[in-house]
Amino acid sequence: QNRVEFATPFVPDNDEPWTIAFFHDMFGGNTRPGFNTAGGTQSDFIFIRADSSTFVQIRISGVNKRWDTNGIVFQGSYAHYAIVADPGGISGVDVDGISGNDRLALYIDGVLRTPSTNFSADLTTPAEMPTNITVDNVGDFNTGSTMRNENGRGEYDEYWIIEEALTGTQVTDLFTSNTF
């Protein structure tokens, strides 16, 4: 198995802001740089795909949000990802045209990305997205579950779990100098 299991799962409270950030060397295919293995469920995960499709998808409590990353993430790419969540709205983030209500944001290489609007399973706005994720593993979730063809394709570096919602400037600082 190509996975790292956390000794203590990351389970923020419903009202707790958080950031998960990491560098990822994408070998291609599919990978999950964070997921919950409890009961073999697929309710919470961070998913990166770089083959016939390129996107980042986050599922929290069974609710999806997807970002198209065509031309940004590809096989052999090395990038910094930061997922920022704040149940009260992320300061300085506006990806839906209503300032102050976005609860979930994705930065790639320090740049805020706009969620896809053409993903059929993505029926939520950034303001409706739950933020109570559970993450207890990084890497391969190909253990007889329904999530097949994933074998931790890639390497991770500087994996951060931060119990606060970083600002855009802090995300950029983390990307450029590994501090915030």
C-alpha positions in Angstrom: 0.0 0.0 0.0 1.2 3.4 -0.9 -0.6 5.4 1.8 0.1 7.2 5.0 -2.5 6.8 7.7 -2.7 9.6 10.3 -2.4 8.5 13.9 -5.0 11.1 14.7 -7.6 11.8 12.0 -8.2 15.5 11.1 -11.9 16.1 12.0 -12.6 19.8 12.4 -15.8 21.0 14.2 -18.6 22.2 12.0 -17.7 25.8 12.8 -13.9 25.5 12.6 -12.0 27.0 9.7 -9.1 25.0 8.3 -6.5 24.7 5.5 -4.9 21.6 3.9 -1.9 22.4 1.8 0.8 20.3 0.1 3.1 20.0 -2.9 2.2 17.2 -5.2 4.3 15.7 -8.0 1.6 14.2 -10.2 2.8 11.1 -12.0 -0.6 10.9 -13.8 -3.9 9.1 -13.4 -5.9 9.6 -10.2 -4.7 10.3 -6.7 -6.3 11.2 -3.4 -4.1 13.5 -1.3 -6.6 13.2 1.5 -9.5 10.9 2.3 -11.5 9.2 5.0 -11.4 5.4 5.1 -14.0 4.9 7.9 -16.2 2.0 6.8 -14.8 2.2 3.2 -17.0 5.2 2.5 -16.4 7.9 -0.1 -18.1 10.7 1.8 -14.9 12.8 2.3 -12.0 13.1 -0.1 -9.6 15.3 -2.0 -9.2 13.9 -5.6 -6.8 15.0 -8.3 -7.0 13.6 -11.8 -4.5 14.1 -14.6 -5.1 11.8 -17.6 -8.0 12.0 -20.1 -9.6 14.6 -17.8 -7.9 17.1 -15.5 -9.6 18.4 -12.4 -9.5 18.7 -8.6 -12.6 17.5 -6.8 -13.4 17.8 -3.1 -16.2 15.8 -1.5 -17.3 16.6 2.0 -20.2 14.7 3.6 -21.1 13.4 0.2 -21.3 16.9 -1.4 -19.0 17.6 -4.4 -17.1 20.6 -5.6 -15.0 20.4 -8.7 -12.4 22.7 -10.4 -11.3 22.2 -14.0 -7.5 22.2 -14.1 -7.0 21.7 -17.8 -3.6 23.3 -18.7 -2.7 23.7 -15.1 -2.4 20.1 -13.8 -1.2 17.3 -16.1 0.9 14.1 -16.0 4.3 15.0 -14.7 3.3 18.3 -13.2 4.5 19.5 -9.8 2.2 21.9 -8.1 1.2 23.4 -4.7 -2.4 22.9 -3.6 -4.2 24.7 -0.8 -7.8 24.0 0.1 -9.1 26.6 2.5 -12.4 26.2 4.3 -14.3 28.5 6.7 -18.0 27.9 7.6 -18.4 31.6 8.2 -17.1 32.6 4.8 -13.4 33.0 3.7 -12.1 36.6 4.1 -11.1 38.1 0.8 -12.5 35.2 -1.4 -15.2 35.8 -3.9 -15.6 33.1 -6.6 -19.4 33.3 -6.9 -20.0 37.0 -7.2 -21.2 37.5 -3.6 -18.4 38.7 -1.3 -17.8 37.0 2.0 -20.0 33.9 1.6 -17.6 31.4 0.0 -16.9 28.6 2.4 -14.5 26.6 0.3 -11.6 27.7 -1.9 -8.9 26.0 -3.9 -5.5 27.6 -4.7 -3.0 26.0 -7.1 0.5 27.5 -7.0 -0.9 30.4 -4.9 -3.6 31.3 -7.4 -7.3 31.2 -6.4 -9.2 29.0 -8.8 -12.9 29.3 -9.8 -15.0 26.1 -9.4 -16.4 24.4 -12.5 -20.0 25.1 -13.4 -20.5 22.1 -15.7 -20.1 19.2 -13.3 -23.4 17.4 -13.0 -22.8 16.1 -9.5 -21.8 19.6 -8.3 -25.1 21.1 -7.2 -23.8 23.4 -4.5 -22.5 26.9 -4.6 -19.3 27.7 -2.6 -21.6 29.2 0.0 -23.5 25.9 0.4 -20.5 23.6 0.6 -20.1 21.8 3.9 -16.7 22.2 5.6 -16.8 19.3 8.2 -14.3 17.0 6.4 -12.6 14.0 7.9 -9.1 13.1 6.6 -7.3 10.1 8.0 -5.1 9.0 5.0 -3.0 10.3 2.2 -2.2 8.2 -1.0 -3.7 4.9 -2.2 -7.3 4.0 -1.5 -7.3 1.0 -3.7 -8.1 -1.6 -1.1 -11.1 -3.4 -2.6 -13.2 -0.3 -2.3 -15.2 1.2 -5.1 -12.4 3.7 -5.7 -10.4 1.7 -8.2 -7.4 2.5 -10.4 -5.8 4.8 -7.8 -2.4 3.9 -6.5 -1.1 7.0 -5.0 0.4 8.1 -8.3 2.6 10.8 -7.2 4.7 12.1 -4.3 3.7 14.6 -1.6 5.9 17.1 0.2 5.3 19.7 2.9 1.8 18.4 3.8 0.2 21.0 6.1 -3.1 20.7 8.1 -3.7 24.1 9.6 -6.6 24.8 12.0 -7.4 28.2 10.5 -8.5 29.6 7.1 -5.4 31.1 5.5 -5.7 34.3 3.5 -4.7 34.5 -0.1 -1.4 36.2 1.0 -0.7 33.4 3.5 -1.3 30.7 0.9 1.1 32.5 -1.5 3.7 32.7 1.3 3.2 29.0 2.1 3.7 28.2 -1.6 6.8 30.4 -2.1 8.6 30.1 1.2 6.9 27.4 3.3 5.8 29.9 6.0 2.6 31.8 6.6 
